[in-house]
Amino acid sequence: MELSDANLQTLTEYLKKTLDPDPAIRRPVCSLTAEKFLESVEGNQNYPLLLLTLLEKSQENVIKVCASVTFKNYIKRNWRIVEDEPNKICESDRVAIKANIVPLMLSSPEQIQKQLSDAISIIGREDFPQKWPDLLTEMVNRFQSGDFHVINGVLRTAHSLFKRYRHEFKSNELWTEIKLVLDAFALPLTNLFKATIELCSTHANDASALKVLFSSLILIAKLFYSLNFQDLPEFFEDNMETWMTNFHSLLTLDNKLLQTDDEEEAGLLELLKSQICDNAALYAQKYDEEFQPYLPRFVTAIWNLLVTTGQEVKYDLLVSNAIQFLASVCERPHYKHLFEDQNTLTSICEKVIVPNMEFRAADEEAFEDNSEEYIRRDLEGSDIDTRRRAACDLVRGLCKFFEGPVTGIFSGYVTSMLQEYAKNPSVNWKHKDAAIYLVTSLASKAQTQKHGITQANELVNLTEFFVNHIQPDLKSASVNEFPVLKADGIKYIMIFRNQVPKEQLLVSIPLLINHLQAESIVVHTYAAHALERLFTMRGTNNATLITAAEMAPFVEVLLTNLFKALTLPGSSENEYIMKAIMRSFSLLQESIIPYIPFVITQLTQKLLAVSKNPSKPHFNHYMFESICLSIRITCKASPEAVGSFEEALFLVFTEILQNDVQEFIPYVFQVMSLLLEMHKNEIPSSYMALFPHLLQPVLWERTGNIPPLVRLLQAYLERGASTIASAAADKIPGLLGVFQKLIASKANDHQGFYLLNSIIEHMPPESVDQYRKQIFILLFQRLQNSKTTKFIKSFLVFINLYCVRYGALALQEIFDSIQPKMFGMVLEKIIIPEIQKVSGQVEKKICAVGITKILTECPPMMDTEYTKLWIPLLQALIGLFELPEDDTIPDEEHFIDIEDTPGYQTAFSQLAFAGKKEHDPVGQMVNNPRIHLAQSLHKLSTACPGRVLSMLSTSLNAEALQYLQGYLQAASVSLL
């Protein structure tokens, strides 16, 4: 694509169409317009430069914004160079983008600046510092401009580049990069910080100037956090006085011009103070020795902040960060003395903790109108920035050293709150809510998502509180009365499930099932989640704590209420309910068989409905897991039922495949594999009709399809290799074409071997004869071009499986037909030195049986130049049996296997309940490979007496010989 006016005009037209509200124009099925057109041209040279030109020169603001978003998404999808895949952006475009993007970003309006800043950070993540060494200098030089629009653009970009330092694992590479950044950036940032603070004093009465300056200070404070996160840099240690004195004065600053009337949205002053609390907490936790001189004044300032800040939502982040600072300080032994006084503890409890545990109007609103967000924060622990969560963490922190006094103080509060509630429940229910929250905070010492509370405060009687205050709410006649207290009660069961006795849990189960009918989304979601958690609990012998027999009286009502809950408003795709359905099936097993017709109808209807627009990945995953469980449980009891499942599911599956519902296709292939593996005899014709479609290259382009498709093709080969050989022989080259594509990729070569192994194991030998040599040539080419540990391991398993299937002589002949003496080279350079790397029981067994065949059933090993390799090969085999596995991986290979596809691509999600049984191709033939070796050596020594013994006694090392004698004894044979 040329950088011409005509192309700019065309691009403008198509960008306009992408904004059209009519999906027929935006996303047509057949005509190549709008999004499809942009997709089709994005691989062309100059395409990104056309977007940047448009962004700079277009007269229409809407086109500028649209071009900036399109450009950012283009960079996100294509900038990373993925091994084994073509480079999607040509080098000249990459150079031009990096040369122009920073000045363009800095001269753009804020809305566009943010998009380009994100694009720079995506490019920086890949190219900085090695491939973009002048980026920092270019950014730092802009600090001199004095234009805060430009300066804030630089700060925003730096923040998005450096914030990853907060999450990265320590490594030399990371240290080198941070040092480079600090050397270039720390001093200019400090000077900018001081200059900005001076300007704040100068412009103290100018509201618009203050807004810009405070935006800069927030970004500077965030950069301080990122640059100090990994370790305390020497520069910041030397300049701590400057930073901390100014941070402290900003914490205590109050300027009327920066206050906002909005009660919901945090203003600039609140955001800056919140970040400073975070920075102070970072130093108090990680660098307490160096920070000690400044700590008391920060504690005082933050305490004053807490007792003077109102209950409005806009202060939530500030208050929670301030409380988190106190929580991190009170846990450190150094600072224990600051909290020892009983009056201090009482004051903290009274003025900070209790007020911030109250259920406010904003919480009530979220509970009723934004239940998804409420659940995410309350159940999944993403409430990190809420007042309640921070107050709870502070209670936990104080209990570390002052458990007795704190429990005593709060017990009084809990009692008075419950008394208030008892006086007038319908008015005072919030008092009980706060009491339950306080008890939970006090009692929880350690908690995990999987097990709930793992360590509890022994001063709190959890069972007594449960029986007296939680159960009565759940037993009340109406499931819709006091929904917040119902949710509290259910959550209490959930988190203290390990502390409450089993008999109380059994009493709770029908109550929870009943609450699946509650109108409140939060209540029926919590009920489903609590049941799912209870069903995963383990008792003695690792069996489930609650058994299928104990659940027998409730099976029908449980299944009915769970599926009914999916019809309640707001819960049609509720992942917690679907997960509870999956877990119920898993626990109840054959008890669900009488209900399968009802269950599978419900699941297929739901599958059809959500396939129109899949939007909840977890819900979809649990739905497919539930389908797999229904199939497994039913077909285990009556294998012939597989036909009814195919009848029920195939119509929906066909629609999913025809409409190319990308998110569901990997799941469909897994369920089809499960169904096909259930067939004992021939492959049904419905599957054979689909077979050619599975080999279409377009399906294999998507990485998420590869594992389930390989598994499905393996199922075809296991169940119907002879049908494929007779009725679809013309498809064998297509099957090998798939193998060839997979083997060329470092990420997917193991999948190629899975397929190849199934072809070798199951296909009639004559059907693949003509292709065998070509298969080996392809493998050797890959070995030459790109030899990785993973490839070697898979290659070893394959050649040994080939040997088991076709015989050792056939293996030697095919190697030597490719190149004379190739067999010896493979033994010497690959099998003998690398066999120790093979992992996995079945894989080791295949290799052991294959090598045994080479040693004992391959005449050239006994009477040609290959004989010199006989003892080293036997030694390697005994090593495979007796030595620990060699799991070393060369440094440059460490990250090859990690699937990390940039942009959005449906990743493969393995269905646990569609799991494939491990298959042992040599299981029928060999039980114990050591004994098999002894018996095979005995047979060989009978055929050529004296030869084997003399080779062993002269060349095999003593330790290996001792092991071998053990095998011979165990097999009750001797060598002649």
N, C-alpha and C positions, 0 to 999 in steps of 0.2 A: 504493500500500500504506500503510495507516494504521499509526501506531505504537501498535498495540493488543496486548493480551495474547494474543488469538486468533492474530494473525500471528506473534508471538514463539514461540508453541507450535508452529505449523505449521513455522516455520523450524527449530526445535529438532529436530522429527521428521525432517525431510529431511537436516539435517546429520548426524544419527545414521546415517541410511541411507548417506551417502557414505562412512562408515567401514566399511561392511559388507564382509567379505572376498569375498562372492559377487558377481561382476561383473554377474550378471543383475539384482541389486537396485541395484547401484551405477551401472551403465551399461546400462540396458535398451535394446533396439532399438526397441520400439514404445511401451510404457507410459511415461507422462510422470512418472518419479519421479527422486528423488535428483539426480544431476548435471544431467540434462536439465531438471528442474524449476527448479533454481537458475539455470541459463542462461536459462530462459524469463522469470524474474521480475527478473533483475538490471537491466533497463532501467527498472524502476518507481521513481517517486519514493519516498524514505524507505528503500529497500532497504539502502543502506550504513549508515543510522542504526539500522535494526533490528539489523544485525550488531553494531554497536558497543554497543547496549543489551544485547544478549545476552551479549556479551563481559564487560560490566561486572556484569550482575545474575544470570547463570545460576549455579545452585548446583553444577553439574557441571563439574569442571575440564576434562574431555575436550571438552565442548561449547565452553568458553571458548577452548581452544587451537584447536579446529577453526574456530570463528568468526573467530579472529585470522588464521589462514592464508587462509581464504576471503576475508576483507576485504583482506588484502595483495594477493592475486592479482587481486581485482576492481579495486583501484586500479591495479595494474600494467597491466591490460588496457585500462582505460577512462579514466584521468585525463587523459592527453594529448588535447588537442583537435586533431584532424587536419583539415587543410584539405579542403574538398569532402565531408566526412563529418559526419553529425549529431553534436552534442555528447551524449555518452553519459551524462553525470551532470548533473542539473539544477543550476542556479546555487545555489538555496537549500541543497541537500545539500552542495555544495562549501563554502559558507560555514560550515555547521554542523560539517562534518568538521574544518575547520581550527581552528574555535573550541574543539573538544573533544578533539582527538586527543593533544595534548602532555600535558595533565594526566592523561588516561586512561593513556597510555603509562607515565608516571612512577609511577603508583600500582599498576601491574600487576606480577605476578610475572615473574621474568627471562625465562622461556620465551615469554610473551606480549609482554613488553617488546621482545624482539628483532624479532618480526613487525611490531609497530606502528612501531618505529624504522625498519625498512626502508620501511614505507609512507610515513612522514614524508619520508624521503629521496627517494622517487619523486615525491611531491607537490612537495617542495622543488626538485627538478631542473627542474620546469616553472614553478613559481609564485614561487620565491624569487629575488631579493628583491622584484621589482615587485608581485606579487599577494599577497605574504605578508610585509609589512614588519615586523610585530611578532614574527615567529618568533624572531629572535635575542634580543631583549630578554626574551621569555618564558623562553628557555632559560637565559640568563646569570643572571637573577634567582634561578633554582633553585640556583645554586652556593651561595647564602647559607643554604640549608636545613640544611647540616651533615649531612644524611642521605645516606650514600654510595650507597645503593640508587638514590636519585633522581639524585645527581650522575653516577653511572655511566650511567644512562639518558640523561642529557643528553650526556655525552661520546660514548657510542656513536652517538647520532643525529648529533651534530656530525661525527663521523668519517665516517659514511656520506654526509653532505652534502658535506663538503669534500674527500674523497679524489679527487674527479674533477679537482681542480686539478693533480693529478700528470700527467694525460694530456691536458688541454685545450690547444689551440693558443692562442698569445698573441693577445689582441685587447683593444681598449679596453673592451669590455663586461666581459670577464673581469677586467681590472685594477680597474674600478670596483667590481665585486662583491667582489673580494678586499680592496680598501681598506675597503669598508663592513664586512666581516667583521672585519678587523684592528682597526678603530676600536672595534668593540663587544666583541671577544672576546679580543684579545691580552693586555690587562692582567688581566682576571679569570682567564684561563687561567694566567698567570704566578703570580698570587697563589695560585691553587689548587695549582699545582705546589709552591710553597714550603711552603704549609700542609700538604700531603700528606706531604712529606718530613719535616717536623717531627713529624707524627703517627706516621710510621714509627719514629722514634727513641723517641717516648713509648711506643709499643705494641710495642717490639722483641721482647718475650717473649710476645706474644699472637698465636698462629698464625691464628686465625679473622679477627682484625682486619687482620693483615698481608695475608691473601689478598685482602680487599676493597680495601685501599689499593694493593696492587701491581697489581690489575686497573685501578684508576684511572690509575696511573703509565704503564702500557702504552698506554692510550688517549690520555693526554696526550702521550706521546712520538710516537705516530702522528699526532696533530693537529699537533705541531710540524713534522713532516716535510711534511705537506700544505701548511701555511701558508707554509713556507719554500721550497717547490719551485720556484715560477715565478721568484722573485727574492728578494733578501735584504731583508726589510722593515726599515724604519728602526727600528721598535720593538725587533725582535729583535737588531738590531745594537747598539742602546744597552744591551740587557739580556743581551748574550752572556755576560758574566761569571757572572750568576746561573744561566743555563741550562747552560753548559758545565762549570762547577765541580760542579754537582749531577749532571749526566750522568756526569762522570768518577768521582765518589764512588760512584754507583750501579754503575758498571762494575766497581769493585774490591770491592763489597760481597759478603759471603758470610754468609748467615744460615741456620743449620741447620734452622730451622723451615720454610723455604721449599724445602728440598730434597725431591725426591720419590723414591720407590722404583721408580716405573715407568721401565723402560729405553727404552720406545718414545716416550711422549708428553712433549713439552717442558713443563716447569713454568713458573710465572709469572716466576721469576728469569731463566730462559733466554730467555723471550720478550721481557722488558724489555731485557736486555743485547743481544739481536739487533737490536732496534729502535734502540737507542742507537748500535750499530755502523753501521747504515744512516744515521742522522742525521749521524754524524761523517763518513762517506764523502761524503754530500751536500755538507757544508760544505767538505771537503778538495778536492772536484772543482770546485764552482761558486764558492765564495767563499774561495779559498785565501789571498788577501792578508789578509782580516779574520780568518781562522781560524788564521793562522800562529803566534801566541803560544801557542795551546792544543795545536797539533799534536803536539809531541814527547811530551807526557804521555799523549796518547791512543794514540800508537804504542806506547809502553812498556806501557800498561795492556792494550792489545789483544794485544800480543806475549805478555805473561805469561798472559793468558787462554788463548791458543792452546796454549802449552806445558804448561798444567796441566789442560786439559779432556780428558776420556776419549773413547773411541771409540764410546760408546753412541749409539743412533739419536736419543735425545732432545736431544742436543747438536748435531745436524746443522745446523739453521738457524743457531744461534749461531756455530758454527765457520765455516760457509760465508760468513755476513755479515762475520765478523771477517777472514777471508782476503780477501774482496772489498774490504774497507776498505784492507788492505795493497796489494792490486793497484791500487786507484785512486790510492793515494799514490805508489807507486813509478814510475808512468807520468808523473808531473808533473816537469818540469825543476827546479822550485823545490826538490823534496825529494830529488833525485838523491843528494846528499851523504850522506843517511842510510843508503844501501845500498852505497856504493862499496867498503867494506872487504871483502876476500876472505873473512875470517872470518864477517862478517855474512851474506854470500851463502851460504856453506857451511852456516851455522847454519839459515838459512831453508829451504834445500833439505832438510837432514837432519831438522829438527824439525817443519817445517810441511808442506812439499810432499809428500815421500815417504810419511809416515804417512797422509796424507789421500787418497792415490791407491790405497791398498790396497783390494782387493775383499773386503768384509767378509761375515760370515755373513748379515747383513741383506740385502746386495746379492744374494747367492746365492739367498736365499729369494724375493726379488722376481723374479729371473731365472726361477726354476722355477714359482712359484705365482701370480705376479701379472705375467705377461709383458706384458700390455697397458700397464700403468703403466710398467714397465721400458723398453719400446720408446718410449713417449711421452717419457720423460725423456731417454733416451740418444740417440734418433734425431732427435726433433723439437726438441731444445734447450729443453724445458721443465724441464731439470734445473738451472735457475738457482739453486735452493737446495740443491744437493747439494755435498758436500765435494769430490768429484772435479772437478766443473765449476769450482768456486772455485779449486782448486789449479791447474787448467789455465790459468785466467785470470791467476793470479799468475805462472806461468811465462812467459806471453805478455807480461805487464807488465814483468817483470825483463829479458826479452830485448830490450826496446826500447832500453835503454842498456847492457846488460851481456851481449850475446848470446854473445860468445866465452867468458868465464869460466863462465857458466851452462851452456852446452853442454858445456864441459869437465867440470864437476862431475857433470852428469847422465850423460855417456857412461860414466863409471866405474860409476855405479849400474846402468845398463842392462846393461853387460857382466857385473857380478857377479850380477844377477838372472837373466840367461839361463844363466849357469853353474850357479846353484842349480837351475834348472829341469831342465837337462840331466842332473844327478846322479840325479834321481828324478822323472820327469815326472808320474806319477800322484799323487804327494803334493805336489809343488812347483809345480803348474800356475799357482797364483795369482801366483808370481814373474814368470812370463812375461806374464801378463795386465797386471801393473803396468808391466813393461818396455815393452809395446806402447803402453800409455796414455801413458807418459812420452815415448816417441819421437813419438807423435802430438802431444802438447802442445808439445814442443820445435819440431817442424817446421812447425806451423800458425801462420802469421803473420796471414793473413786468409782468411776462409771465407764462402761464401754457400750457402744451401740449394740454389740452382739449379746452381751450378758446382763445389761442393765447395771444396777449398783453392785459393785464387787467388794466394796468395803464400806461398812456403815458405822455411824457413831453409836457406841453402845449405851450412851446415856439416854437415847430416844427409844421408847418401846413402840416399834413399828406395827406389830400385830395388834396391840391394844388400840392404837389410833385407827387402824384399818377397820376393826370390828365396830368401834364406837362412832366413828365419824365418816368413814368412806362408804361402808356397806349400806347404811340406811338410805343414803342418796340414791344408790343404784337399785335398791329394792323398792323404791317408791313406785306407785301405780303408773304414773305417767313418765314415758321416756323423754317427753319434750319439755318437762318443767325444769327450771334452773339449768339450762344447757351448759353454762360455764362450769358449774360445780360437778355436773356429770362428767364433763371432759377431764376435770381435775382428778376425779375419783378413778376414772379409767387409766389415766396417766400414772397415778399412784401405783395401781396394780402392775402396770407395765414396768415401771422402773424399780419397784421393790419386789419383783417376782421371785428373786432368789432368797429374800428374807422372810416373806410371808409363807406360812406352812402350806404344804400341798393340799390339805383338806380345805383350806380357805380358798385356794385357787380353783378347786373343783366346784365349790359353791359359787364362785364368780362366773364360771363359764356360761351357764344359762342366762345370767344377767347380761353378760357381754353380747351373747347371741341376740337377746331381746333388744339391746341398744343399736343393733344394726338397722333397726327400723326407724331410728330417731330422724326427725326432719333436719336437724342441724348437721351440716356437712362435717363440721369438726367432730361432733359426737359419734356419728356412725363410722367416720374414718378412724378415729381412735379405737373404737370397739373392734374394727377389723384388724387394726395393727396389733392391738393387745392379744387377740386370739392367735394371730400369726406368730407373735413372739412366744406365747405360752406353748404352742405346738412344737417349737424348736428346742425347748428346754430338755436337757439330758439328765437322766437319773443314774441309778447304778448300772454298771456294765455298758455304759454309753447308749442305753436304750432311751427312747423318748420318755420324759417324766410322766406325761399324760398319755395313756395308752388308747388304742383304737377301741378296746372293750369298754373303757370308762366313758368313751364318747358315744357308744352305741345308742343310748336313748335320745341323743340330740342330732343324729346325722341328718334326718329329713329337715328339721327346722333350721339347722345350720346352713345346709345347701340352699334351701328356699330363701332364707333371709339374705344370704350373701348375694345371690343373683338378683333378688328384689332390690337390694341396696344400689345395684348398678342402674336401676331405673329412676332413682331419686334425683330430683333436680340438682345439677352441679356435680353429679358423681358418675356420669355415663362412662368416663374413662378414668376412674379413680384407681391409681396404681396400688394403693394399700388394700383395697377390696380384692383386686385381682391376685395380689400376692397371697392374701388370706385364702382365696379359692385354691390356688396352687398348693399351699402348705396343708390345707385340709385334705386334699386328694392324697398328698404324700403320706400323711399320718393315717388316714382311714383305710387306705389300700382297697382290698376287695369289698369293704363295706359300701363303697360307692357304686358297685356294679349295678344294683337294681335301679339306680337313678341315672345311668349313663345316657339313655335316650333323651331325657330332659336336659342333662348337662351338655351333651354334644350339640343339641339344637341351639341352646343358649349361646354356646361358644362360637358356633359357625355364624349365627346371626350377628353377633358382636364383631366377629372378624370381618364379615362383609361390610358392616357399617363403617368400621374404622379404616378399612383399606381405601375408602374414598379419599381420606385425607389424614394419613397417619401423623399424629402430632405428639404423642406421649410415649417415648421410647420404652420406659420401664413398664408401663401398662401393657404395651404390645409384647414385650419379652415374656412377662408372666402369663399372658394369654396363650402364647405358643407353648410355654412350659406345661400349662394346664392341659392343653390338647394332647401333648406327648404323654403326660401321665395317664390320661383317660385311655389312650391307645395301649400303653404298656400294661396297665392293671387289667384291662379287659382281655387283651389277647394272651396274657399269661394264663388266665383261667380258661379261655376258649379261643384258640388260635384262629378258628374259622371266622371270628368276628371282624378280622381285618377288612374283609370285603365291605361290611356295612360302614366302616369308617371312611374307606375310599369313596364310597357312594356319597356320604355326607360332605366330604371335604373337597373332592376333586372339582366340583363346579366352581367353588370359591377360588381354589388354587388356580384354575384356568383363567379366571377373570383377573387375578392378581398378575399372572405372567403376561397375559395379553395387554393389560394396561401398563405394564412395566412399573409396578409399584416397587421402586428400588429398595425401600426400607424393609419390605416383607419378603423379597425374593430369597435372600439367604435362609430365612426361617422356613419357607416353603420347601426348599431343597432338603433341609434337615428332617422335616416331618416326612417327606416322601422317602428319604433313605430309611427312616425308622419303619415305615409301612412296608417298603420293599424287602427289608431284611426279615420281616415277619413271614413272608412267603417261603414255603419250604421247597416247592418244586420249580416249575417253569415261571418265567416272567410273564405276567398278564399282558395281553395285547395293548391295553391302554398305556402301559409304561413304554412298550416298544415304539409306539407311535410318537412318543415324546423324545426318544433317544437322539434322533438326528438334530433336533433343536438344541440339545444340551451342548453340542459341539460348535455352535456358532461363535465366531471370535468375539462378537460384541459382548456376550455374556462374560467372557474371561477378561475383559478390559477392567472390570470393577474389582478392586482387591477384596471387597467384602464377600464377593460370590465365590472366590477360589476355594477356601476350605470346604464349604458345604457341597459345592459342585464336584470336587474330587471325591468326597465321601459318597455322593450319589452315584457317580460313575463306578466307584469300587463296588457298591451294592449291585449295580447292573452286572458287573463282571463276576461277582461271587455267585449270583443267582442265575445268570443266564448267559455265560460265556459261549456255550455251544449254540444258543439261539443267535447271538450276535455273529458268530463265525459262519453260520449257515444262512441266516436271513438278512444280515446287515454287514456282509464282508466288505462292501464298498465304503463302510464307515470306519474301518480300521485305520486307514491313513489319517482320517480326521482325529481319531483318538490319539494317535501318535503325534499329530500336529500340536495337540494340547500339551502333551508331555514335553515336546520340543520347546514350546513357549515358556513353560514353567521352569524348565531346567536352566534356561538362559538367565533367570533372575535370582540374585542372591537371596532375596527375601522369600521366594516361593519355591526354590529348587527342591526342598524336602517334600512339598506337595507333589511335584513331578515324580519323585521317586515312589511315593505312595501309590500313584497311578501305575507307574511302570511295574512295580512289584506285583500289583494285582493282575496286570496283563500277563506277566511271566507265570504267575502261580495258576491262573484259572483258564486262560485261553488255550484251546487245543494247539499243540506245538506247530502243526502244519500251517495254521492260519497266520502265524507270525514269522515263519521261517524266512521269508524274503526280506523282512525288515530288520532281522537281528543284528547283522553286521553294521548297518547304518546307525542303530541305537548306540552301539559301543563307540562308533566313530564320534558321534555327537558328544558322548560323555567324555571322551578323551580330549576333544577340542575345548570343552569347558574346563577340564582339569588344567590344560595348558594355559588358558587365558586368565582363569580366575579361580585359584585353588583356595577354598576356605575350609576350616575345620568341620563345619556343618556338612559341606558337600562331601568331604572325605568319609565322614561317618556313614552318610546315606549310601555312598558309592560302595563302601565295604559290605554293607548289609545286602545291597543289590547283587553284587557279584557272587556272594556266598549263597544267596537264594537261588540264583541262576544255576550255580553248581549243584545245589540240592535237587533242583527240578530237572536239569538236563544231564547232570553227571559231570565229574571233574574233567574227563577227557574232552567233552564238548566245550568246556570253558577254555581249556588249554588250546584247543584247535582254533576257536574263534579269535582268541588273542593273537596267535601266531599267524593267522590268515590276514590280519590287518597289517602286521609288520613282523618279520622274522625275529624270534627271541623276545617278543613283547611280553609273553607270559612270565618269563624270568624277571623282566624289569618291573612288572606289576607286583610280583611277590616281594622283590628286594626293596623297591622304593616306596611301596604303598602298604601292602598287607602286613609285612613283618614289622616295620617301624610304627605303624599307625593303629594297629588293631586294638591297642590298649585304650584308645579314645572312645570306642563304641560303648554306648550306655543303653540301659533298658534290658530287662530280663530276656524278653523274646528276641530282641536284636542280638544280644550276646549268644543266645542259643543257636540262632540261624548261622551266625559266623562260626561258632564252634563246630557245628555239623558240616558246614561247607568246607572248612579247613581240614577237618578229619577226612573228608572225601578226597581232597587234594593230596593229603599225605598217604592215603591207603588205597585209593581207587584210580590213580593216575599213573600208568606205567612210565611215562617219561620222567617222573620224579625219581624213579629208581635207577634208570640206566641211560641218562643223557647228562649234559652239563647242568641240568636243573637239580641234579642230586645234591650238589653242594648247598642247596637252599633247604634241604629236607630237615636237617637238625635245627637251623634258625627258625624255621616255620613251626616246628613242634614246640620249641622253646617259647615262641610268641603265643602259641595256643595255651600252654600251661600258664603263662603270664596272664592271659585273659581270664583264666579260671581263678587264679590265686592272688594276683596283685591288685591293689586298689585302682580304680578307674583313673585314667589320666584326663583330668578335666581342664588342663591349661588351654588358654585361648590366646593367640597372638594379640598384642595391644590394639593393632589397627582393626581387628575384627569385632571388638566388643559390642558394637551397636548395630551390627548388620541385621540381626533378626528382629529388631524392634520395628513394629509396624507404626510408621509415623507419617501418615499421608497429610500433606498440607491442605488447608481449605476444608470444605465439607465433603465428605465422602462416606457413604454408608459403610461403617466398619462391620466386621464379622462378629456376631455375638453368639458364642457357643451355648446351645441349649443343654443344661445339665441333664434333663430327663429325656433327651434324645440321644444320650451318650451311647457310643459304640462299644460293644464288648471287645476286649483285647483279643486279637486273633493270633493264634500260634500256628504258622504254616508247617512247622515240623513236629507239632504236638503228637500226631498219630504215630509218627515214625520213631521219634526218640523221646524218651522220658527224661533220662539223666545223661547229659552230654559227656560227662567224665567217664561214665561206664561205657557209653557208646564208643568213645575214643579207645578205651582199653580193649573192647571186643573187636574193634576194627583192626587195631595193631596186631592182635592175636591172629586174626584171619590172614593178615598180610604176612606175618612171620611164618604161618603154616605154608603159604604159597611159595615163599623164598626163605627157607630155613637159614638161620645164622646171620643173614644180612642185617636185619633190624637190630638184633642184640649187639653186633659189633659196632654199628653206627652209634648206638646209644652209649655204649661203654667208653668209646674213645672221645666222643664230642659233646655229649649233653652235660650241662653243669650239674654239680652234685645235688643242689637243692631241688632243681627241676626233676632230676632222676628220682629223688625221694618221693616227691608228689606223685610221679608216674607209677612208682611201685605201689603206692596207696590205692590208685585207681584200679590197677591190675588185681590187687587183693580184693577190693570191694566187688569187682566183677567176677571173681573166682576164676581168673584165666592167667596163663603164663605165656611168655614169648619163647619161641623155639629158636 
